[in-house]
């Protein structure tokens, strides 16, 4: 069974690159073209465009901190907010939220190199 992925023509890909260079975010481009963000990132990387880091908005940081403090894991919060886990971890840590030890490592010694 074939997946119904949206494919962008060469012309659309050129528009993606041009708009990204003009400052449009990869998330906005994905929404505009009806494709996954990973598709946009692949197009940009194939065009040898350096992808900008997208920081979280203050509202996203606030939501992330609230969800994390409610007991969700970093990965669960990142997935729910559709943001990069490391970006989110740094952002909520900067707000003063105390991060819990990573799941599965509590009480375990780190392996020696």
LUMKE-93019 format. One record per atom (N, C-alpha, C, O): x, y, z; residue in three letters; atom name; residue number from 1. Coordinates in steps of 0.2 Angstrom, whole numbers, plus 5000, padded with zeros to 4 digits. Example, Ala and Ser with C-alpha at 12.3 -4.5 7.8 and 13.67 -1.06 7.14 Angstrom:
      x      y      z    aa   at     i
   5066   4972   5039   ALA    N     1
   5062   4978   5039   ALA   CA     1
   5066   4984   5039   ALA    C     1
   5071   4983   5042   ALA    O     1
   5064   4989   5035   SER    N     2
   5068   4995   5036   SER   CA     2
   5064   5000   5039   SER    C     2
   5067   5006   5040   SER    O     2
This chain:
      x      y      z    aa   at     i
   5004   4994   5000   UNK    N     1
   5000   5000   5000   UNK   CA     1
   5004   5006   5000   UNK    C     1
   5009   5007   5004   UNK    O     1
   5003   5011   4995   UNK    N     2
   5007   5017   4995   UNK   CA     2
   5005   5022   5000   UNK    C     2
   4999   5023   5001   UNK    O     2
   5009   5026   5003   UNK    N     3
   5007   5031   5008   UNK   CA     3
   5005   5037   5003   UNK    C     3
   5008   5038   4998   UNK    O     3
   5001   5041   5006   UNK    N     4
   4999   5047   5003   UNK   CA     4
   5003   5053   5004   UNK    C     4
   5000   5059   5006   UNK    O     4
   5010   5052   5004   UNK    N     5
   5014   5058   5006   UNK   CA     5
   5013   5063   5000   UNK    C     5
   5012   5062   4994   UNK    O     5
   5013   5070   5002   UNK    N     6
   5013   5075   4997   UNK   CA     6
   5020   5076   4994   UNK    C     6
   5025   5076   4998   UNK    O     6
   5021   5076   4988   UNK    N     7
   5028   5077   4985   UNK   CA     7
   5028   5084   4982   UNK    C     7
   5023   5087   4979   UNK    O     7
   5033   5088   4983   UNK    N     8
   5034   5094   4980   UNK   CA     8
   5038   5094   4974   UNK    C     8
   5043   5091   4973   UNK    O     8
   5035   5098   4969   UNK    N     9
   5038   5098   4962   UNK   CA     9
   5045   5102   4963   UNK    C     9
   5046   5105   4968   UNK    O     9
   5049   5102   4958   UNK    N    10
   5055   5106   4958   UNK   CA    10
   5054   5113   4959   UNK    C    10
   5058   5116   4962   UNK    O    10
   5049   5115   4956   UNK    N    11
   5047   5123   4956   UNK   CA    11
   5045   5124   4964   UNK    C    11
   5047   5129   4966   UNK    O    11
   5041   5120   4967   UNK    N    12
   5039   5121   4974   UNK   CA    12
   5045   5121   4978   UNK    C    12
   5046   5125   4983   UNK    O    12
   5050   5116   4977   UNK    N    13
   5056   5116   4981   UNK   CA    13
   5060   5122   4981   UNK    C    13
   5062   5124   4986   UNK    O    13
   5060   5125   4975   UNK    N    14
   5064   5131   4974   UNK   CA    14
   5060   5137   4978   UNK    C    14
   5064   5141   4981   UNK    O    14
   5054   5137   4978   UNK    N    15
   5050   5142   4982   UNK   CA    15
   5051   5141   4989   UNK    C    15
   5052   5146   4993   UNK    O    15
   5051   5135   4991   UNK    N    16
   5053   5133   4998   UNK   CA    16
   5060   5136   5000   UNK    C    16
   5060   5140   5005   UNK    O    16
   5065   5135   4996   UNK    N    17
   5072   5137   4998   UNK   CA    17
   5072   5145   4998   UNK    C    17
   5074   5148   5002   UNK    O    17
   5068   5148   4993   UNK    N    18
   5068   5155   4992   UNK   CA    18
   5065   5158   4999   UNK    C    18
   5067   5163   5001   UNK    O    18
   5059   5156   5000   UNK    N    19
   5055   5158   5006   UNK   CA    19
   5059   5157   5013   UNK    C    19
   5059   5162   5017   UNK    O    19
   5062   5152   5013   UNK    N    20
   5066   5150   5019   UNK   CA    20
   5072   5155   5020   UNK    C    20
   5073   5158   5025   UNK    O    20
   5075   5157   5014   UNK    N    21
   5080   5162   5014   UNK   CA    21
   5078   5169   5016   UNK    C    21
   5081   5173   5018   UNK    O    21
   5071   5170   5014   UNK    N    22
   5068   5176   5016   UNK   CA    22
   5066   5177   5023   UNK    C    22
   5063   5182   5026   UNK    O    22
   5067   5171   5027   UNK    N    23
   5065   5171   5034   UNK   CA    23
   5059   5167   5036   UNK    C    23
   5058   5167   5042   UNK    O    23
   5056   5164   5032   UNK    N    24
   5050   5160   5034   UNK   CA    24
   5053   5154   5037   UNK    C    24
   5058   5151   5035   UNK    O    24
   5050   5152   5043   UNK    N    25
   5052   5146   5046   UNK   CA    25
   5050   5139   5043   UNK    C    25
   5045   5139   5039   UNK    O    25
   5054   5134   5044   UNK    N    26
   5052   5127   5041   UNK   CA    26
   5046   5125   5044   UNK    C    26
   5042   5122   5040   UNK    O    26
   5043   5127   5050   UNK    N    27
   5037   5124   5052   UNK   CA    27
   5031   5128   5048   UNK    C    27
   5027   5125   5046   UNK    O    27
   5032   5134   5047   UNK    N    28
   5027   5138   5043   UNK   CA    28
   5027   5135   5036   UNK    C    28
   5022   5135   5033   UNK    O    28
   5033   5134   5033   UNK    N    29
   5033   5131   5026   UNK   CA    29
   5030   5124   5026   UNK    C    29
   5026   5123   5021   UNK    O    29
   5031   5120   5030   UNK    N    30
   5028   5114   5030   UNK   CA    30
   5020   5114   5031   UNK    C    30
   5017   5111   5027   UNK    O    30
   5018   5119   5035   UNK    N    31
   5010   5120   5035   UNK   CA    31
   5008   5123   5028   UNK    C    31
   5003   5121   5026   UNK    O    31
   5011   5128   5025   UNK    N    32
   5009   5131   5019   UNK   CA    32
   5009   5126   5013   UNK    C    32
   5004   5126   5009   UNK    O    32
   5014   5121   5013   UNK    N    33
   5014   5116   5008   UNK   CA    33
   5011   5110   5009   UNK    C    33
   5010   5105   5005   UNK    O    33
   5008   5109   5015   UNK    N    34
   5005   5103   5017   UNK   CA    34
   5009   5097   5017   UNK    C    34
   5007   5091   5016   UNK    O    34
   5015   5098   5020   UNK    N    35
   5020   5092   5020   UNK   CA    35
   5023   5092   5027   UNK    C    35
   5022   5097   5031   UNK    O    35
   5026   5087   5029   UNK    N    36
   5030   5086   5035   UNK   CA    36
   5036   5091   5036   UNK    C    36
   5039   5092   5031   UNK    O    36
   5037   5093   5042   UNK    N    37
   5043   5097   5043   UNK   CA    37
   5049   5094   5040   UNK    C    37
   5054   5097   5038   UNK    O    37
   5050   5087   5041   UNK    N    38
   5055   5084   5039   UNK   CA    38
   5056   5084   5032   UNK    C    38
   5062   5084   5029   UNK    O    38
   5051   5085   5028   UNK    N    39
   5051   5086   5021   UNK   CA    39
   5055   5092   5019   UNK    C    39
   5059   5093   5015   UNK    O    39
   5053   5097   5022   UNK    N    40
   5055   5104   5021   UNK   CA    40
   5063   5104   5023   UNK    C    40
   5067   5107   5019   UNK    O    40
   5065   5101   5029   UNK    N    41
   5072   5101   5031   UNK   CA    41
   5076   5097   5026   UNK    C    41
   5081   5099   5024   UNK    O    41
   5073   5091   5023   UNK    N    42
   5077   5088   5018   UNK   CA    42
   5078   5092   5012   UNK    C    42
   5084   5092   5009   UNK    O    42
   5073   5096   5010   UNK    N    43
   5074   5100   5004   UNK   CA    43
   5079   5105   5005   UNK    C    43
   5083   5106   5001   UNK    O    43
   5079   5108   5011   UNK    N    44
   5084   5113   5013   UNK   CA    44
   5091   5110   5013   UNK    C    44
   5096   5113   5010   UNK    O    44
   5092   5105   5016   UNK    N    45
   5098   5101   5016   UNK   CA    45
   5101   5099   5010   UNK    C    45
   5107   5100   5008   UNK    O    45
   5096   5096   5005   UNK    N    46
   5098   5095   4999   UNK   CA    46
   5101   5101   4995   UNK    C    46
   5105   5100   4990   UNK    O    46
   5098   5106   4996   UNK    N    47
   5100   5113   4993   UNK   CA    47
   5106   5116   4996   UNK    C    47
   5108   5121   4995   UNK    O    47
   5109   5112   5001   UNK    N    48
   5115   5115   5005   UNK   CA    48
   5113   5121   5009   UNK    C    48
   5118   5126   5009   UNK    O    48
   5107   5122   5011   UNK    N    49
   5105   5128   5015   UNK   CA    49
   5106   5126   5023   UNK    C    49
   5104   5121   5025   UNK    O    49
   5110   5131   5026   UNK    N    50
   5111   5130   5033   UNK   CA    50
   5104   5131   5037   UNK    C    50
   5101   5136   5036   UNK    O    50
   5102   5126   5040   UNK    N    51
   5095   5126   5044   UNK   CA    51
   5096   5130   5050   UNK    C    51
   5100   5129   5054   UNK    O    51
   5092   5135   5051   UNK    N    52
   5092   5139   5057   UNK   CA    52
   5089   5136   5063   UNK    C    52
   5084   5132   5062   UNK    O    52
   5091   5137   5069   UNK    N    53
   5088   5134   5075   UNK   CA    53
   5082   5138   5076   UNK    C    53
   5082   5144   5076   UNK    O    53
   5077   5134   5078   UNK    N    54
   5071   5138   5080   UNK   CA    54
   5069   5137   5087   UNK    C    54
   5068   5132   5090   UNK    O    54
   5070   5143   5090   UNK    N    55
   5069   5143   5097   UNK   CA    55
   5061   5143   5099   UNK    C    55
   5057   5144   5094   UNK    O    55
   5060   5141   5105   UNK    N    56
   5053   5141   5107   UNK   CA    56
   5050   5148   5109   UNK    C    56
   5054   5152   5111   UNK    O    56
   5044   5149   5108   UNK    N    57
   5040   5155   5110   UNK   CA    57
   5040   5155   5117   UNK    C    57
   5040   5149   5120   UNK    O    57
   5039   5161   5120   UNK    N    58
   5038   5161   5128   UNK   CA    58
   5032   5157   5130   UNK    C    58
   5032   5153   5135   UNK    O    58
   5026   5157   5126   UNK    N    59
   5020   5152   5127   UNK   CA    59
   5022   5145   5127   UNK    C    59
   5020   5141   5132   UNK    O    59
   5026   5143   5122   UNK    N    60
   5028   5136   5122   UNK   CA    60
   5033   5134   5128   UNK    C    60
   5032   5129   5131   UNK    O    60
   5037   5138   5130   UNK    N    61
   5041   5137   5136   UNK   CA    61
   5037   5136   5142   UNK    C    61
   5038   5132   5146   UNK    O    61
   5032   5141   5143   UNK    N    62
   5028   5141   5149   UNK   CA    62
   5024   5134   5149   UNK    C    62
   5023   5131   5154   UNK    O    62
   5021   5132   5143   UNK    N    63
   5017   5126   5142   UNK   CA    63
   5022   5120   5144   UNK    C    63
   5020   5115   5147   UNK    O    63
   5028   5120   5141   UNK    N    64
   5033   5115   5142   UNK   CA    64
   5034   5114   5149   UNK    C    64
   5034   5108   5152   UNK    O    64
   5036   5119   5153   UNK    N    65
   5037   5119   5160   UNK   CA    65
   5031   5116   5164   UNK    C    65
   5032   5112   5168   UNK    O    65
   5025   5119   5162   UNK    N    66
   5019   5116   5166   UNK   CA    66
   5018   5109   5165   UNK    C    66
   5017   5105   5170   UNK    O    66
   5019   5106   5159   UNK    N    67
   5018   5099   5157   UNK   CA    67
   5023   5095   5160   UNK    C    67
   5022   5090   5163   UNK    O    67
   5030   5097   5160   UNK    N    68
   5035   5094   5163   UNK   CA    68
   5034   5093   5171   UNK    C    68
   5035   5088   5174   UNK    O    68
   5032   5099   5174   UNK    N    69
   5031   5099   5181   UNK   CA    69
   5025   5095   5183   UNK    C    69
   5025   5092   5189   UNK    O    69
   5020   5093   5178   UNK    N    70
   5015   5089   5180   UNK   CA    70
   5016   5082   5180   UNK    C    70
   5012   5078   5182   UNK    O    70
   5023   5080   5178   UNK    N    71
   5025   5073   5178   UNK   CA    71
   5027   5070   5171   UNK    C    71
   5029   5065   5171   UNK    O    71
   5025   5073   5166   UNK    N    72
   5027   5071   5159   UNK   CA    72
   5034   5071   5158   UNK    C    72
   5038   5075   5161   UNK    O    72
   5037   5066   5154   UNK    N    73
   5044   5066   5153   UNK   CA    73
   5046   5071   5148   UNK    C    73
   5042   5074   5145   UNK    O    73
   5053   5073   5147   UNK    N    74
   5055   5078   5142   UNK   CA    74
   5053   5076   5135   UNK    C    74
   5050   5080   5131   UNK    O    74
   5053   5069   5134   UNK    N    75
   5052   5067   5127   UNK   CA    75
   5044   5067   5126   UNK    C    75
   5042   5069   5121   UNK    O    75
   5040   5066   5131   UNK    N    76
   5033   5066   5131   UNK   CA    76
   5031   5074   5129   UNK    C    76
   5026   5075   5125   UNK    O    76
   5034   5078   5133   UNK    N    77
   5032   5085   5132   UNK   CA    77
   5034   5088   5125   UNK    C    77
   5030   5091   5122   UNK    O    77
   5040   5086   5123   UNK    N    78
   5043   5088   5117   UNK   CA    78
   5038   5085   5111   UNK    C    78
   5037   5089   5106   UNK    O    78
   5036   5079   5112   UNK    N    79
   5032   5076   5107   UNK   CA    79
   5025   5080   5107   UNK    C    79
   5022   5082   5101   UNK    O    79
   5022   5081   5112   UNK    N    80
   5016   5085   5113   UNK   CA    80
   5016   5092   5110   UNK    C    80
   5011   5094   5107   UNK    O    80
   5022   5095   5111   UNK    N    81
   5022   5102   5108   UNK   CA    81
   5025   5102   5102   UNK    C    81
   5026   5108   5099   UNK    O    81
   5027   5097   5099   UNK    N    82
   5030   5096   5092   UNK   CA    82
   5037   5101   5092   UNK    C    82
   5038   5104   5087   UNK    O    82
   5041   5100   5097   UNK    N    83
   5047   5104   5097   UNK   CA    83
   5053   5099   5098   UNK    C    83
   5052   5093   5101   UNK    O    83
   5059   5101   5097   UNK    N    84
   5065   5097   5098   UNK   CA    84
   5066   5096   5105   UNK    C    84
   5066   5101   5109   UNK    O    84
   5067   5090   5108   UNK    N    85
   5068   5089   5115   UNK   CA    85
   5074   5093   5118   UNK    C    85
   5073   5095   5123   UNK    O    85
   5079   5093   5115   UNK    N    86
   5085   5097   5118   UNK   CA    86
   5084   5104   5118   UNK    C    86
   5085   5107   5123   UNK    O    86
   5081   5107   5113   UNK    N    87
   5079   5114   5113   UNK   CA    87
   5074   5115   5119   UNK    C    87
   5075   5120   5122   UNK    O    87
   5069   5111   5120   UNK    N    88
   5064   5112   5125   UNK   CA    88
   5068   5111   5132   UNK    C    88
   5066   5115   5137   UNK    O    88
   5072   5106   5133   UNK    N    89
   5076   5105   5139   UNK   CA    89
   5080   5111   5141   UNK    C    89
   5080   5113   5147   UNK    O    89
   5083   5114   5136   UNK    N    90
   5087   5120   5138   UNK   CA    90
   5083   5126   5140   UNK    C    90
   5084   5129   5144   UNK    O    90
   5077   5126   5136   UNK    N    91
   5072   5132   5137   UNK   CA    91
   5069   5132   5144   UNK    C    91
   5069   5137   5148   UNK    O    91
   5067   5126   5146   UNK    N    92
   5063   5125   5153   UNK   CA    92
   5068   5125   5158   UNK    C    92
   5067   5128   5164   UNK    O    92
   5074   5123   5157   UNK    N    93
   5080   5123   5162   UNK   CA    93
   5081   5130   5164   UNK    C    93
   5083   5132   5169   UNK    O    93
   5082   5134   5159   UNK    N    94
   5083   5142   5159   UNK   CA    94
   5078   5145   5163   UNK    C    94
   5079   5151   5166   UNK    O    94
   5072   5142   5164   UNK    N    95
   5067   5146   5168   UNK   CA    95
   5067   5144   5175   UNK    C    95
   5064   5147   5180   UNK    O    95
   5072   5139   5177   UNK    N    96
   5073   5138   5184   UNK   CA    96
   5070   5131   5186   UNK    C    96
   5070   5129   5192   UNK    O    96
   5066   5128   5181   UNK    N    97
   5063   5121   5183   UNK   CA    97
   5069   5116   5184   UNK    C    97
   5074   5116   5180   UNK    O    97
   5068   5112   5189   UNK    N    98
   5073   5107   5191   UNK   CA    98
   5072   5101   5187   UNK    C    98
   5066   5098   5187   UNK    O    98
   5076   5099   5183   UNK    N    99
   5075   5093   5179   UNK   CA    99
   5076   5086   5183   UNK    C    99
   5081   5086   5187   UNK    O    99
   5072   5082   5182   UNK    N   100
   5073   5075   5185   UNK   CA   100
   5078   5071   5181   UNK    C   100
   5080   5073   5175   UNK    O   100
   5081   5066   5185   UNK    N   101
   5086   5062   5181   UNK   CA   101
   5082   5058   5175   UNK    C   101
   5076   5057   5176   UNK    O   101
   5086   5057   5170   UNK    N   102
   5083   5053   5164   UNK   CA   102
   5080   5047   5166   UNK    C   102
   5083   5043   5171   UNK    O   102
   5075   5045   5163   UNK    N   103
   5071   5039   5164   UNK   CA   103
   5076   5033   5163   UNK    C   103
   5079   5033   5158   UNK    O   103
   5076   5028   5167   UNK    N   104
   5080   5022   5166   UNK   CA   104
   5087   5022   5169   UNK    C   104
   5090   5017   5169   UNK    O   104
   5089   5028   5171   UNK    N   105
   5096   5029   5174   UNK   CA   105
   5096   5030   5181   UNK    C   105
   5101   5031   5184   UNK    O   105
   5090   5031   5184   UNK    N   106
   5090   5033   5191   UNK   CA   106
   5093   5027   5195   UNK    C   106
   5091   5021   5194   UNK    O   106
   5098   5029   5199   UNK    N   107
   5101   5024   5203   UNK   CA   107
   5106   5019   5200   UNK    C   107
   5109   5015   5203   UNK    O   107
   5107   5020   5193   UNK    N   108
   5112   5016   5190   UNK   CA   108
   5118   5020   5189   UNK    C   108
   5118   5026   5187   UNK    O   108
   5124   5016   5189   UNK    N   109
   5130   5019   5188   UNK   CA   109
   5131   5020   5181   UNK    C   109
   5129   5015   5177   UNK    O   109
   5135   5025   5178   UNK    N   110
   5136   5026   5171   UNK   CA   110
   5142   5021   5169   UNK    C   110
   5146   5019   5173   UNK    O   110
   5141   5018   5164   UNK    N   111
   5146   5013   5161   UNK   CA   111
   5153   5016   5161   UNK    C   111
   5153   5022   5159   UNK    O   111
   5158   5013   5162   UNK    N   112
   5165   5016   5161   UNK   CA   112
   5167   5015   5154   UNK    C   112
   5165   5011   5150   UNK    O   112
   5171   5020   5152   UNK    N   113
   5174   5020   5145   UNK   CA   113
   5180   5016   5144   UNK    C   113
   5183   5015   5139   UNK    O   113
